[in-house]
């Protein structure tokens, strides 16, 4: 019987991108499935030499063909590759899991296990704004029902799988039109998932309550800016913004995920590029989520646990207070992943 095989578009970027890719490939080679990577280079250098439009066309065509992509950090120069891909592929939902990582020093001592589901479009991010005279400025804040419905539906589906409820959060009492429309969309989605508990909380109050009682939260769905702020707050509470991963999703007319892109939350870190110092954990977390997305739940869970176990036992890169280089840490994760898979 042949091994299960999956096609993955691999979007290469800048700085430590090559080292993150090498780590992911080494892990992929150790899995009992075949991952066929289809690379495209979106680094700043290649965009300048080849032409951005041509490269974005190639990337879009590959993602539309293979449906699933893994992206590494890219430098924003003239344009943001993340924003370009979001617009071209109609990504409407961003999912950011945030979990306490054993062994990572933090000023916050309570365990956190959150899934932040963010509307990927709208808000003031759609409008850079304009000056009105010399002493005022204005920007337009846009909330659209369809992206809100997709995000809310994704949140309720996720909560049903996890066996928990959904909290929607915004400032609907003040932003009655925009945030009110978001909460209406959440209510509509909840009507299709009546067995999943739902409550809404004002965003400012939620920020305080997450710090005081994080165990009361599991899946949170929120508009664009709020999700951006909340994601960074949560990553700060668990000790490192650079240890997060995210997933972006677009949907077909029936509401099913059509395209999915997975990426680490960290930046390009050009100061350590090529020195075997990069911490690949976030990229491996992104790859873990990708594996779950294609139906390999067991493999995705084993990879994520292997990373957590390695870090918790002191097998970590220097960025996290350890002594291992990028590939030595990757080897430690692979060893633990194999042990986990053999036991289960």
N, C-alpha and C positions, 0 to 999 in steps of 0.2 A: 504494500500500500504506500503511495507517495505521500510525502509530507504536505501538510496544509501550507498554502502559499498565499502571500499578500503583497500587493503592489502599493508602494508608498512613495509619494513625491517628496524629495528631500531638498529643501530650500536653503542653500548655503549662504553665509553672510560674511561678516567682518570680524576682525579681532580673533577671539578664541573659538570662532565657529568651527575651524578645521579640527581642533582638539575635541570639541564636543561631539562632532560627527564621528571621529575615530573611536570615542568611547561608546557611542550608541551602536556603531557597527560591530564592535567587539562583543557587546552584549547580545546583539541580534544573532551573531554567528553561534552563540552558545545556546540559543533557544531551539526547542524541538519543532520549530516551524521554519519556513523559508520566507524571509523578507526581501523582496526585490525592490531596491531603492532606485528611483529615477531622479538623478540630481539636476538642479538648475542653480546657477551661480548668480545671486542677487547682491553680491558685494558692491560697494561703492566703485571700486576700480573697474569691475566688469560692466557696471551700468554706464560709466563714463566712456569706456572703450567700445562697447557693443551698441549702446543706445538703450535707454530705459524702456522706451515703448516696446521695442523688440523683445526684451527680456520679460517684461510683464505679460506680453502676449503669449510667450512660450510657457511661462509659469501658469497662467490662467488655463491654457489648453491642457497642460498636464494634469492640473487639479480637476478640471472638468472630466478628463478621461478616467483618472484613477480614484477620484473621490476623497482620498485621504492624504494629508500632507503633514510633514514634520519640518518645522522652521527653526533656524538658529538666529541669534541676534544679528540685526543689520543696522548699519549707520544711516541715520536720517540726514540726507544731503539733498537740498532742493525739494525733495518730497520724502514722506515716510512710506517705506515699502509696506508696512503694516496697514496704513490707511488706504493705500492703493489697492492692495489685495482685498481688503474689507469691502471696498466699493465695487470692485470688479466681480467679486464672487458673492456679493450680497450677504455677507455675514451679519446676522442679527443678534446673536447671543454669544456672550463670553461666560465660560464657566471657570471659576478659580477655586480649587480646593485648598484649604489652609488647615494644616494639622500640626500639633505639637511634635517636635522632633527630639527624641531622647538624646541627651548629651550636648545639646546646643545651649550655651549660656543665654539667659534671658532675664530681664527685670520683672517679668510677669510669671508668677508661679503656678497659675491654674492651667489645666489641660484644655486645649481648644481643638475642636474638630468641626470645621465649618465648610459649607459649600456655598460660595457666593455666585449667584447667577445674575449677570448684568446685561441690560439692554445695550447692545453694541453700537447703536446709532442714536442720533438725536441729541437732545440737550443743547447746551451752548457750544459744544464741540463742533457742531455743524456750521457755526458762523463765527468768524474771527472778530466780528464787530467793527464798529467805526467810531471815530471821534465826532462829537457834536460840539462845534466850537472848540475853544481851548481848554475848557474846564469840565467837560462831560464826555461820556462815551456810552454806547449802547450796543448790545448784541441780542439776537433773537434766540429764544429757547424753544426748540421744537420737540414735541412728543407725538409719535405716530402709533396708532392702535395696533397695526399688524406686528411690528417688532415687539411691542409689549405683550401681545398675545403669545407670540412664539417663545419669549423668555419665560412667561408665566407657565405655559404648557410644559416647557422643558423642566422648570422647577418642580412642578407637581409630579411629573413622571419620575424625576430623580428621587423625590421624597418618598414616593410609593415604593421604589426599589429599596431604599434605605430604611424604610419603616419608621419615618418620622414626619413631622409637619413642615409647613412652609410659613415663613414670616415675610410679608411684603413691607417695604419701608420706603417712605418718601416724606415730603412736607405738604401733604394734600390739604391740610387745613389752611395753609397760606397760599401755596401755588394751586389754587382751586381748579383752574382750567387744565394746566399741563399735568400736574401730578394727580389731579382728580381723574383724568383720562387714563393714566397708568393704572390706578387702583380699580377703575371700572374694568379694564382688561383683565386684571388679576381675578376679579370676582367672576368674570365670564369663564375664565379658564378653570377656576375652582368648581364651577357648576358642572364641568365635565369630569371632575375628580372629587366627588362629594365625600369619599371615604378618607381623604387626606386632610388632616386638621390644618386650618389656616387662621392666622391672626395678622393684623396690621399694626405697625408701630411707627411713630414719628421718627425720622432719621436721627435727629439730635439726641433724643432719648435712647434710641437703640445703641448709639455709640457708647453711652455711659453704661448701659445694662450689659453689653458684651464684656466690658472690663470687669463689671461686678459679678455677673452670673453667666459666664460663657456656656455653661452646660445646658442652658435653656434654648440654645440655638443650634440648628442643624443646616437647613436650607434657607437661604435668604435671597429674595428676588428684588431688584431695585433698578431704577433708571440709570442712565449712563454715568453721569458725574458721580452720583452717590456710590455707585459700584466701584468706580476708580478709587475714591477716597477710602471706602471701607476695605477694599482689598489690601491697600498699603498699610492701613492701621492694623489689620489682622496679621499680616506678615511681620510687622514690627513686634507684635505681641509674642509671636513664636520665635523671634530672634534674628530673622534675616530676610530681607526683601528678595535676596538673590536665590533663595531656596524654593521659590514658588514656580508653579507651572500653570498654564492656562490652555483652554481649548475654545476655538471659535467655530460656530456652526451656522450654516445656511440651510434652508428648508425648501422642500418641493411643495407643490400645490396641495398635497394631501397632509402636509404638516410633518412629514418624515424628514430626518436629517438627510440632506443631499450632499453637501461637502463639509469636511471637518479638517481643521488645521490646529496642530498642537505645537506649543512652543514654550521654552523656558522664559521666566519673567526677567531674568538678568540682562545686563547690557553686554556690549562687545568687549569690554575690558582690554583695550589695546596695550596697556602697560605690561600685561603678563602674557600676551599672546606668544605662542611658540616656545614657552619655557617650561612646559609640563607642570604648570601651577594652577591651571583652571580647575574649578570645582564643577564636575559634570552632573551633580545630583539633580538639579532642576531639569536638565535635558533628559535624564533618565526617568524622572517623574513624568515628563511629558510623553516619553516613549511608552511608559507604563499605562498612561491613560489612553494612548492610541491603541495599545494592545487590547484593552478592555472594550474600546469602541468597535473593533473589528470582531469581537466575540470571544477573544482569548482572555476571559476574566481570570482564570487560574494563573496564567503567565504574567499578566499585568499585576496582580496582587503579589505574586512571588517576587517580582522585580522591585516593587515599591518597598516591601518588607525587608528585602535584602539590603537596600540602601539605608533604611532606618536602623536595622540591626548593626550594620557596619559602623555607622556614625555613633550609635549608642555605645558600642564596645570600644570606641577610640580609634577605629580604622577610618581615618578621615584626612582630607586634604589640609594644607597649611592654613588656608583661609578660615577653616573651622577649628584651628588649634591643634591639628594633627601634624604628621610628618610625611604623609604619602603624596606622591605626585599624581597627576591625573590618571595615568594608566595603571599605576599600582593600586589606586583606589578602585578603579574599574575592575581589576582582577579580584579584589576582595569582594566586591559586590557579586561578581559572577560566581565565585566559590560559594557564597552564602545562598545565592539564588538556586544553584544546583542542589544544594543540601535541602532547601525548602521543598523543591519539586520532587526530590527522591522520597521525602517523608510523606508527601501528600499526592 
